Amino acid sequence: MDHTDRFLGIYPSVTEVLALPSVAAGAPVVRAGQAFLDRPVRWTHVAEIADVARLLHGGELLLTTGVLLPEDEDGLAAFVEGLADAGAAGLLVETGRRFDRLPERMVAAAERADLVLVEVTREVRFAAVTEGVHARIVDAQLAELRMSDAVHAAFTELTVDGAPPTEIVRQVARMAGRPVVLENLAHQVLAVDPAGSDLGALLDGWEVRSRAVRVPERTSFDPASGWLVTTVGARGQDWGRLVLLTAEPPTAGESMLLERGAATVALSRLVERDRESLERQSHRSLLTGVIAGSVPAAETTARARALGVPLEGRALVAVLVRLTAPPSGPVLEAQERMRDVAETVAAAVRDSRAVALVGGVDDTTVGVLLSLPPREDVDPVLERVSAALTDRVTGGSSVLAPDDWVMAVGSVVASVRDVRRAFLEAAQVADAVPSGDEAGPRAFFRLPDVRLRGLLHLLRDDDRLQTFVERELGLLLAHDAQHGTDLVGVLRTYLTAGRNKSVAADAAHLSRPSFYDRLHRIENVLAVDLDSVESCLSLHVALLGLDALRR
C-alpha cells in the first residue's frame, strides 16, 4: 500500500459529498460514472472556464453552471475527457442557466471516460458545498493526526518498556477493536489477541488459510479473506506478518496502526536479540578464558557474580553441547548459526530454571557452567536442561535438528579452580560419544558412559594405537578404496549387532545371502575367522580406534 494512497481514506467519497445538505438540496442525479461514486474527493473547485483541466492535480470535484463551457457537443465531450485525463474525481453541473438537461453526448463521453457526472436541477450554493467538503477534510486530517499521536505515544511507551510481542499485539487489537495475529514465515501463530471473538474459530486451520493470502506489497488488504497484512522485519530481513482481521476495507488509521505495531514488534525482537547477543558475548569471553586457563579464579568469580551467576559455595557442573557435524557454508553463515545455537541452549537453560554461564567455546561447541546449590541432585537438573533443549529443537524454534547435538558432562566440582579440569573432561566425553543410533536415547553423557571409546580417544595421538588400527583394518580400508565398497561398514554393523548375522543383515538392509557373502569377503581380505571371539574383539577395538583417529 503506497503511503500517499493510504491517506486517501481521510477524504470523503463522491457519495458522501452528494449526501451533504448543501448538495442534497439541489436534488442531484448521477448521469454517468455510477460505479465510481466511492472515489475520494481531495478538494472542490468552482470552475466556469473550458480549459480548467490543465490546472488540476487529481482528485478534485468540479462545480459549474456550464455557462462558459464549449458551445458544440464535440467541445463538451473533449472537456469531459480532459477532466478524466487530469484525474478529476467528478463533475457537478447545475442546470437551469446553460443547460435544461445535460447533453447526451456529454453524458456518453463521461461514461466512456469513467468520470462521475452529476446533474443538479435546483440552485446550489457552491460556496456552502466547498466549505462543507473542506471542513470535513480538515476534521478528518485532525482526527488522523490525533490518532497518529495516540499511536505514536502508545507504541513508544511499549518500546521503552521493552514490551514483548504478545503485549504489542494486544495493544494493536485494543486500539483497532479487531482481532490481530502475529505469525512467522512458516505461518505459525506467535501471538494473538482475538479482541473478544472466539479464539478457536479464529485460529482454526490458520496455516492453510494464511498460506492462501498473498499480498503484493508490504502492507495490503486482501478483500477475499478480509485480512489487512503487513510484513514484519528489520535490517532487511523479514521474518513474519502482522494480520488485522476485518470484514470491510480498512481505514487509513488502521493501516497506520498495523504498520506501527509491526515496526514495534520488529524493534522489540531486534533489541532482544542484541541484548541476548551481548549477554552471550560476555558469557563466552569468561568461559573461554576459564577453559584456556587465562582468567584467574578470583577474577572469574567476580565477573560471573556481576553476570548474575554466583560460583562461590556452589556445585559447579561443566557441560558441553556439541554439534555432531560442524556448520557448513560460508564462514559468516556458520558463525551466525553457532550464535543461534548458543541462544537456543541459553533459552533451554532458562526454561529449566537453572543458573549458568552459557556461550560458544569453539566452532562446534556451546559451553555451559551450571551453578547449583551444593546439595542439589545434579542429574534431574541435567535431564531438565536436555529435555528443554529437545523441546526447543523439536518445536521448530531452533536451527538445530534432533540428531544434531550431544550433551557431554564433566565431573561436579566445588571450586572455580577445578572448572577447567571439568571442562576438559567434558570435552573428552564429547569427542568419544558414539554418533547416530549408537549413542542411544541418553539425555547426556559422562566419562563412564564412553568407556573404551574414552580410553581410545585419549590414546588417539599415540603411534602404537595408529599402528594397531592399520594392522587390523588397513587391508580392508584399502580394498574399499580400490573397489568402491563399504566392507568396513558391513563389519561394523556385524560387530555392533553382537555377531548376530540375521540381525546385522536386517540392520544393513541386505538379504541374508548378500550379507553372508560380504562377511566371507571380509574374512578373505583380512585372513581372519569372524566366528572367533578374539578376532572379532580385536577388530571391534580397531574400529573404535579408527573412530577416535578420524575425530
C-alpha positions as CSV (number, residue, x, y, z in Angstrom):
1,M,0.0,0.0,0.0
2,D,1.5,3.3,-1.1
3,H,2.0,5.8,1.7
4,T,0.3,8.6,-0.3
5,D,-2.6,6.5,-1.4
6,R,-3.4,5.1,2.0
7,F,-4.2,8.6,3.3
8,L,-7.0,8.9,0.7
9,G,-9.1,7.2,3.4
10,I,-9.4,10.6,5.1
11,Y,-11.1,12.2,2.2
12,P,-14.9,12.0,1.7
13,S,-16.1,10.0,-1.3
14,V,-18.3,11.4,-4.1
15,T,-21.3,9.7,-2.5
16,E,-20.6,11.4,0.9
17,V,-20.3,14.8,-0.8
18,L,-23.6,14.2,-2.6
19,A,-25.2,13.5,0.8
20,L,-24.1,16.9,2.2
21,P,-27.2,19.1,2.9
22,S,-25.9,21.8,0.7
23,V,-25.7,19.4,-2.3
24,A,-28.7,17.3,-1.4
25,A,-30.8,20.5,-1.6
26,G,-30.1,20.5,-5.4
27,A,-31.7,17.1,-5.9
28,P,-28.5,15.6,-7.5
29,V,-28.9,12.9,-10.2
30,V,-25.9,10.8,-11.2
31,R,-25.8,10.8,-15.0
32,A,-22.5,8.9,-15.5
33,G,-19.9,7.1,-13.6
34,Q,-22.2,5.3,-11.2
35,A,-19.6,2.7,-10.5
36,F,-17.1,5.3,-9.3
37,L,-19.0,7.0,-6.5
38,D,-16.6,5.7,-3.9
39,R,-13.8,7.8,-5.5
40,P,-12.3,10.1,-2.9
41,V,-12.7,13.9,-3.3
42,R,-9.4,15.6,-2.4
43,W,-10.7,19.1,-3.0
44,T,-13.5,21.1,-4.6
45,H,-13.2,23.8,-7.2
46,V,-15.8,26.1,-8.8
47,A,-14.8,26.2,-12.5
48,E,-16.5,28.2,-15.2
49,I,-13.7,28.0,-17.8
50,A,-13.3,25.4,-20.6
51,D,-9.5,24.8,-20.1
52,V,-9.6,24.1,-16.3
53,A,-8.2,20.6,-16.8
54,R,-4.7,22.0,-17.1
55,L,-4.9,23.4,-13.6
56,L,-5.9,20.2,-11.8
57,H,-3.8,17.9,-9.7
58,G,-6.2,15.0,-9.4
59,G,-9.0,14.1,-7.0
60,E,-10.9,17.4,-7.5
61,L,-14.7,17.6,-7.7
62,L,-15.6,20.5,-10.1
63,L,-18.7,22.6,-9.6
64,T,-20.0,24.5,-12.6
65,T,-23.1,26.1,-14.1
66,G,-21.7,25.4,-17.6
67,V,-22.2,29.0,-18.8
68,L,-18.6,29.2,-20.3
69,L,-18.3,25.6,-21.5
70,P,-17.8,24.9,-25.2
71,E,-20.9,25.5,-27.3
72,D,-20.7,22.4,-29.5
73,E,-21.1,18.8,-28.4
74,D,-17.6,17.8,-29.6
75,G,-16.1,20.5,-27.4
76,L,-18.2,19.3,-24.4
77,A,-17.0,15.7,-25.0
78,A,-13.4,16.9,-25.2
79,F,-13.9,19.0,-22.0
80,V,-15.2,15.9,-20.1
81,E,-12.3,13.7,-21.4
82,G,-9.8,16.3,-20.4
83,L,-11.1,16.3,-16.8
84,A,-10.9,12.4,-16.7
85,D,-7.3,12.5,-18.0
86,A,-6.4,15.0,-15.3
87,G,-7.7,12.6,-12.6
88,A,-10.7,14.7,-11.5
89,A,-13.0,12.9,-9.1
90,G,-16.1,14.1,-10.8
91,L,-18.1,17.0,-12.3
92,L,-21.2,18.5,-10.8
93,V,-23.3,20.7,-13.2
94,E,-26.1,22.9,-12.1
95,T,-28.7,23.1,-14.8
96,G,-31.1,25.9,-15.5
97,R,-28.6,28.6,-16.6
98,R,-26.8,27.0,-19.6
99,F,-28.5,23.6,-19.9
100,D,-32.0,22.5,-19.2
101,R,-30.7,18.9,-19.3
102,L,-27.1,17.7,-19.8
103,P,-26.5,16.8,-23.4
104,E,-26.4,13.1,-24.1
105,R,-23.1,13.4,-26.0
106,M,-21.6,14.9,-22.8
107,V,-23.1,12.1,-20.7
108,A,-21.8,9.4,-23.0
109,A,-18.3,10.9,-23.0
110,A,-18.2,10.9,-19.2
111,E,-19.4,7.3,-19.1
112,R,-16.7,6.2,-21.5
113,A,-14.0,8.1,-19.5
114,D,-15.2,6.7,-16.2
115,L,-15.9,10.2,-14.9
116,V,-18.6,10.8,-12.3
117,L,-21.1,13.3,-13.9
118,V,-23.8,14.7,-11.6
119,E,-26.7,17.0,-12.6
120,V,-28.5,19.2,-10.1
121,T,-31.7,20.8,-11.1
122,R,-32.1,23.2,-8.3
123,E,-29.8,26.1,-7.3
124,V,-26.9,25.0,-5.2
125,R,-24.7,27.4,-3.1
126,F,-21.3,26.4,-4.4
127,A,-19.6,28.2,-1.5
128,A,-21.5,26.2,1.0
129,V,-20.5,22.9,-0.8
130,T,-16.9,23.9,-0.9
131,E,-17.0,24.9,2.8
132,G,-18.7,21.7,3.8
133,V,-16.3,19.5,1.9
134,H,-13.2,21.3,3.1
135,A,-14.3,21.3,6.7
136,R,-14.9,17.6,6.5
137,I,-11.4,17.0,5.1
138,V,-9.7,19.2,7.7
139,D,-11.7,17.5,10.5
140,A,-10.6,14.1,9.2
141,Q,-7.0,15.2,8.9
142,L,-7.1,16.5,12.5
143,A,-8.6,13.2,13.6
144,E,-5.9,11.3,11.7
145,L,-3.3,13.4,13.3
146,R,-4.7,12.9,16.8
147,M,-4.9,9.1,16.2
148,S,-1.3,9.2,14.9
149,D,-0.2,11.0,18.0
150,A,-2.0,8.4,20.2
151,V,-0.5,5.5,18.3
152,H,3.0,7.1,18.5
153,A,2.7,7.6,22.2
154,A,1.3,4.1,22.9
155,F,4.0,2.3,20.9
156,T,6.8,4.5,22.0
157,E,5.9,3.6,25.6
158,L,5.8,-0.1,24.7
159,T,9.3,0.2,23.1
160,V,10.8,2.0,26.0
161,D,9.3,-0.6,28.4
162,G,10.7,-3.5,26.4
163,A,7.3,-5.0,25.9
164,P,7.2,-8.5,24.4
165,P,5.4,-9.1,21.1
166,T,2.3,-10.5,22.9
167,E,1.8,-7.1,24.6
168,I,2.3,-5.2,21.4
169,V,-0.2,-7.4,19.6
170,R,-2.7,-6.9,22.4
171,Q,-2.2,-3.1,22.1
172,V,-2.9,-3.2,18.3
173,A,-6.0,-5.2,18.8
174,R,-7.2,-2.9,21.6
175,M,-6.8,0.2,19.5
176,A,-8.3,-1.3,16.4
177,G,-11.1,-3.2,18.2
178,R,-10.4,-6.2,15.9
179,P,-8.5,-9.5,16.1
180,V,-4.8,-9.3,15.4
181,V,-2.4,-12.2,14.8
182,L,1.4,-12.3,14.6
183,E,2.8,-15.1,12.5
184,N,6.2,-16.2,11.3
185,L,7.2,-17.0,7.8
186,A,6.1,-20.6,8.3
187,H,2.6,-19.2,9.0
188,Q,2.8,-20.4,12.6
189,V,1.0,-18.2,15.1
190,L,3.4,-16.5,17.5
191,A,1.0,-14.2,19.3
192,V,-2.8,-13.4,19.0
193,D,-5.4,-11.2,20.5
194,P,-9.0,-12.2,19.4
195,A,-10.4,-8.9,20.6
196,G,-13.4,-10.6,22.1
197,S,-14.0,-13.1,19.3
198,D,-13.9,-16.9,19.5
199,L,-10.2,-17.8,19.7
200,G,-10.8,-21.4,18.5
201,A,-12.7,-20.3,15.4
202,L,-10.1,-17.5,14.7
203,L,-7.2,-19.9,14.7
204,D,-8.9,-23.0,13.1
205,G,-6.9,-24.0,10.1
206,W,-4.8,-20.9,10.4
207,E,-1.7,-22.1,8.5
208,V,-3.8,-23.3,5.5
209,R,-5.8,-20.1,5.4
210,S,-2.7,-17.9,5.8
211,R,-0.8,-19.5,3.0
212,A,-3.7,-18.7,0.7
213,V,-3.4,-15.0,1.5
214,R,-0.7,-13.4,-0.7
215,V,-0.4,-9.7,-0.8
216,P,1.5,-7.7,-3.4
217,E,3.1,-5.1,-1.2
218,R,4.4,-4.8,2.4
219,T,1.1,-3.6,3.6
220,S,-2.0,-4.7,1.6
221,F,-5.6,-5.6,2.1
222,D,-6.9,-8.9,0.8
223,P,-10.6,-8.5,0.1
224,A,-11.3,-12.2,-0.3
225,S,-10.2,-13.0,3.3
226,G,-10.8,-9.7,4.9
227,W,-7.2,-9.6,6.1
228,L,-5.1,-6.4,6.3
229,V,-1.5,-7.7,6.2
230,T,1.8,-6.0,6.9
231,T,5.3,-7.6,6.8
232,V,7.4,-7.7,9.9
233,G,11.2,-7.4,9.7
234,A,14.2,-5.3,10.4
235,R,17.7,-4.8,8.9
236,G,16.3,-6.1,5.5
237,Q,15.4,-9.5,7.0
238,D,11.6,-10.1,7.0
239,W,10.6,-12.8,9.5
240,G,6.8,-12.6,9.9
241,R,3.5,-10.9,9.2
242,L,1.1,-9.0,11.4
243,V,-2.5,-9.5,10.4
244,L,-5.6,-7.5,11.2
245,L,-8.8,-9.3,10.5
246,T,-11.6,-7.0,9.3
247,A,-14.8,-7.7,7.4
248,E,-14.5,-4.4,5.4
249,P,-11.8,-2.4,3.7
250,P,-9.5,-0.9,6.4
251,T,-9.3,2.8,7.1
252,A,-6.1,4.7,6.7
253,G,-5.8,4.8,10.5
254,E,-6.0,1.0,10.8
255,S,-3.3,0.7,8.2
256,M,-1.1,3.1,10.0
257,L,-1.8,1.4,13.3
258,L,-0.9,-2.0,12.0
259,E,2.3,-0.7,10.4
260,R,3.4,1.0,13.6
261,G,2.6,-2.2,15.5
262,A,4.7,-4.3,13.1
263,A,7.6,-1.8,13.4
264,T,7.4,-2.0,17.2
265,V,7.4,-5.8,17.1
266,A,10.4,-5.9,14.8
267,L,12.3,-3.4,17.0
268,S,11.4,-5.4,20.2
269,R,12.8,-8.6,18.6
270,L,15.9,-6.7,17.4
271,V,16.6,-5.2,20.8
272,E,16.0,-8.6,22.5
273,R,18.4,-10.4,20.1
274,D,21.0,-7.7,20.6
275,R,20.7,-7.8,24.3
276,E,21.0,-11.6,24.3
277,S,23.9,-11.4,21.9
278,L,25.7,-9.0,24.3
279,E,25.0,-11.4,27.2
280,R,26.3,-14.4,25.2
281,Q,29.4,-12.4,24.3
282,S,30.1,-11.8,28.0
283,H,29.5,-15.4,28.9
284,R,31.6,-16.7,26.0
285,S,34.5,-14.5,26.9
286,L,34.5,-15.7,30.5
287,L,34.0,-19.4,29.6
288,T,36.8,-19.5,27.0
289,G,39.1,-17.7,29.5
290,V,38.4,-20.3,32.1
291,I,38.9,-23.3,29.7
292,A,42.1,-21.8,28.4
293,G,43.3,-21.1,32.0
294,S,43.9,-17.5,31.2
295,V,41.5,-16.0,33.8
296,P,42.4,-16.2,37.5
297,A,39.9,-17.9,39.8
298,A,39.2,-14.7,41.7
299,E,38.5,-12.7,38.6
300,T,36.3,-15.5,37.2
301,T,34.2,-15.4,40.4
302,A,33.9,-11.7,40.4
303,R,32.9,-11.5,36.7
304,A,30.4,-14.3,37.0
305,R,28.8,-12.7,40.0
306,A,28.4,-9.5,38.0
307,L,26.7,-11.5,35.3
308,G,24.2,-12.9,37.9
309,V,25.9,-16.3,38.2
310,P,27.3,-17.0,41.7
311,L,30.2,-19.5,41.8
312,E,31.3,-19.5,45.4
313,G,29.9,-22.2,47.7
314,R,28.1,-23.8,44.8
315,A,28.2,-27.2,43.0
316,L,29.7,-26.4,39.5
317,V,28.9,-28.6,36.6
318,A,30.8,-28.3,33.2
319,V,28.6,-29.1,30.3
320,L,29.4,-29.1,26.5
321,V,26.7,-29.1,23.9
322,R,28.5,-30.2,20.7
323,L,27.2,-30.3,17.2
324,T,27.6,-33.7,15.6
325,A,28.7,-32.1,12.4
326,P,30.4,-28.7,12.0
327,P,28.3,-25.9,10.4
328,S,28.7,-25.9,6.6
329,G,28.6,-23.0,4.2
330,P,30.3,-19.6,4.2
331,V,32.2,-18.6,7.4
332,L,29.8,-15.8,8.3
333,E,26.8,-18.0,7.9
334,A,28.4,-20.7,10.0
335,Q,29.2,-18.2,12.7
336,E,25.6,-16.9,12.6
337,R,24.4,-20.5,13.0
338,M,26.6,-21.0,16.1
339,R,25.3,-17.8,17.6
340,D,21.8,-19.1,17.1
341,V,22.7,-22.4,18.7
342,A,24.2,-20.6,21.7
343,E,21.0,-18.6,22.1
344,T,18.9,-21.8,21.8
345,V,21.0,-23.5,24.6
346,A,20.7,-20.4,26.8
347,A,16.9,-20.4,26.3
348,A,16.8,-24.1,27.2
349,V,18.8,-23.4,30.4
350,R,16.3,-20.6,31.3
351,D,13.4,-22.9,30.6
352,S,14.8,-25.5,33.0
353,R,15.1,-22.7,35.7
354,A,18.9,-23.3,36.1
355,V,21.5,-20.7,36.7
356,A,24.5,-20.9,34.4
357,L,27.1,-19.2,32.2
358,V,26.3,-20.1,28.5
359,G,28.4,-19.3,25.5
360,G,30.1,-20.7,22.4
361,V,33.6,-22.0,23.1
362,D,34.6,-23.1,19.6
363,D,33.2,-23.6,16.1
364,T,31.1,-26.6,17.1
365,T,30.5,-26.4,20.8
366,V,28.5,-24.4,23.3
367,G,29.8,-24.4,26.9
368,V,27.5,-24.3,29.9
369,L,28.8,-23.9,33.5
370,L,25.9,-24.8,35.8
371,S,25.9,-23.3,39.3
372,L,23.8,-25.3,41.6
373,P,23.1,-25.3,45.4
374,P,25.7,-27.6,47.0
375,R,23.3,-30.3,48.0
376,E,21.1,-30.4,44.9
377,D,20.9,-33.6,42.9
378,V,22.7,-32.9,39.6
379,D,21.1,-35.5,37.4
380,P,17.5,-34.1,37.5
381,V,18.8,-30.6,36.5
382,L,20.8,-32.1,33.6
383,E,17.7,-34.0,32.5
384,R,15.6,-30.8,32.6
385,V,18.1,-28.9,30.5
386,S,18.4,-31.8,28.0
387,A,14.6,-32.1,27.8
388,A,14.2,-28.3,27.4
389,L,16.7,-28.2,24.6
390,T,15.0,-31.2,22.9
391,D,11.6,-29.4,23.2
392,R,13.0,-26.3,21.6
393,V,14.6,-28.3,18.8
394,T,11.5,-30.4,18.1
395,G,9.3,-27.4,18.4
396,G,10.9,-25.7,15.4
397,S,12.2,-22.7,17.2
398,S,15.8,-23.6,16.7
399,V,18.3,-24.0,13.8
400,L,19.2,-27.4,15.4
401,A,17.7,-30.7,14.4
402,P,17.1,-33.5,16.9
403,D,20.2,-35.5,15.9
404,D,22.5,-32.5,15.5
405,W,23.9,-32.4,19.0
406,V,25.1,-34.4,22.0
407,M,25.4,-33.2,25.7
408,A,28.7,-34.1,27.5
409,V,29.1,-33.6,31.2
410,G,32.2,-33.3,33.3
411,S,32.6,-34.2,37.0
412,V,30.9,-32.0,39.6
413,V,33.4,-29.6,41.3
414,A,33.2,-27.3,44.2
415,S,35.9,-24.8,43.3
416,V,36.4,-22.4,40.4
417,R,40.0,-23.7,40.2
418,D,38.7,-27.1,39.2
419,V,36.3,-25.9,36.5
420,R,38.9,-26.1,33.7
421,R,39.6,-29.7,34.5
422,A,35.9,-30.4,34.5
423,F,35.5,-28.8,31.0
424,L,38.5,-30.8,29.7
425,E,36.8,-34.0,31.0
426,A,33.5,-33.0,29.3
427,A,35.5,-32.3,26.0
428,Q,36.9,-35.8,26.3
429,V,33.4,-37.2,26.6
430,A,32.1,-35.1,23.7
431,D,34.9,-36.4,21.5
432,A,34.2,-40.0,22.4
433,V,30.4,-40.1,22.3
434,P,29.2,-42.5,19.7
435,S,27.4,-41.0,16.8
436,G,23.9,-41.6,15.4
437,D,22.0,-44.7,16.6
438,E,25.0,-46.0,18.5
439,A,24.5,-43.1,21.0
440,G,21.1,-44.4,22.0
441,P,18.4,-42.3,23.7
442,R,20.6,-40.9,26.6
443,A,19.9,-37.3,27.7
444,F,23.5,-36.7,28.4
445,F,26.9,-38.5,28.6
446,R,29.5,-38.7,31.3
447,L,33.0,-40.3,31.3
448,P,31.8,-43.7,32.4
449,D,29.3,-43.7,29.5
450,V,32.0,-43.7,26.8
451,R,34.1,-46.5,28.4
452,L,36.5,-48.0,25.9
453,R,35.8,-45.2,23.4
454,G,37.0,-42.7,26.0
455,L,40.2,-44.5,26.6
456,L,40.9,-44.8,22.8
457,H,40.2,-41.1,22.4
458,L,42.8,-40.3,25.0
459,L,45.3,-42.5,23.1
460,R,44.4,-41.2,19.6
461,D,47.8,-39.4,19.2
462,D,49.8,-42.5,20.3
463,D,51.7,-44.1,17.4
464,R,51.0,-47.5,18.9
465,L,47.2,-47.1,18.5
466,Q,47.6,-45.9,15.0
467,T,49.8,-48.9,14.2
468,F,47.3,-51.3,15.7
469,V,44.4,-49.8,13.7
470,E,46.3,-50.0,10.5
471,R,47.5,-53.6,11.2
472,E,43.9,-54.7,11.9
473,L,42.0,-52.8,9.3
474,G,44.4,-51.5,6.8
475,L,43.8,-54.2,4.1
476,L,40.1,-53.8,4.4
477,L,40.3,-50.0,4.1
478,A,42.5,-50.3,1.1
479,H,40.1,-52.8,-0.5
480,D,37.1,-50.4,0.0
481,A,39.1,-47.5,-1.5
482,Q,40.1,-49.6,-4.6
483,H,36.8,-51.3,-5.3
484,G,34.3,-48.6,-4.1
485,T,32.8,-51.0,-1.5
486,D,31.9,-50.5,2.2
487,L,33.1,-53.7,3.8
488,V,34.3,-51.7,6.8
489,G,30.6,-50.6,7.3
490,V,29.4,-54.2,7.0
491,L,32.0,-55.3,9.6
492,R,30.9,-52.5,11.9
493,T,27.2,-53.5,11.5
494,Y,28.0,-57.2,12.2
495,L,30.0,-56.4,15.4
496,T,27.5,-53.8,16.7
497,A,24.8,-56.5,16.3
498,G,26.7,-58.8,18.7
499,R,27.8,-61.0,15.8
500,N,24.1,-62.0,15.1
501,K,24.2,-62.3,11.4
502,S,20.4,-62.2,10.9
503,V,20.0,-59.0,13.0
504,A,23.0,-57.5,11.2
505,A,21.6,-58.3,7.8
506,D,18.3,-56.6,8.7
507,A,20.2,-53.6,10.0
508,A,22.2,-53.3,6.8
509,H,19.1,-53.7,4.7
510,L,20.6,-56.6,2.8
511,S,19.3,-60.1,2.2
512,R,21.0,-62.7,4.3
513,P,22.8,-64.4,1.4
514,S,24.2,-61.0,0.3
515,F,25.3,-60.1,3.8
516,Y,26.9,-63.5,4.4
517,D,28.8,-63.1,1.1
518,R,30.2,-59.8,2.3
519,L,31.3,-61.3,5.6
520,H,33.1,-64.1,3.6
521,R,34.9,-61.4,1.6
522,I,35.9,-59.6,4.8
523,E,37.4,-62.9,6.1
524,N,39.3,-63.4,2.8
525,V,40.7,-59.8,2.7
526,L,41.8,-59.8,6.4
527,A,42.6,-63.5,6.6
528,V,40.6,-63.8,9.8
529,D,37.8,-66.0,11.2
530,L,34.8,-63.9,12.1
531,D,33.5,-66.8,14.2
532,S,36.5,-66.3,16.5
533,V,35.6,-64.2,19.6
534,E,39.1,-62.9,20.0
535,S,39.4,-61.9,16.3
536,C,36.1,-60.0,16.5
537,L,37.1,-58.3,19.7
538,S,40.4,-57.1,18.2
539,L,38.5,-55.8,15.1
540,H,35.9,-54.1,17.2
541,V,38.6,-52.3,19.2
542,A,40.3,-51.3,16.0
543,L,37.0,-49.8,14.6
544,L,36.6,-47.8,17.8
545,G,40.2,-46.7,17.5
546,L,39.6,-45.7,13.9
547,D,36.7,-43.5,15.0
548,A,38.9,-41.9,17.6
549,L,41.6,-41.2,14.9
550,R,39.2,-39.8,12.4
551,R,37.7,-37.4,15.0
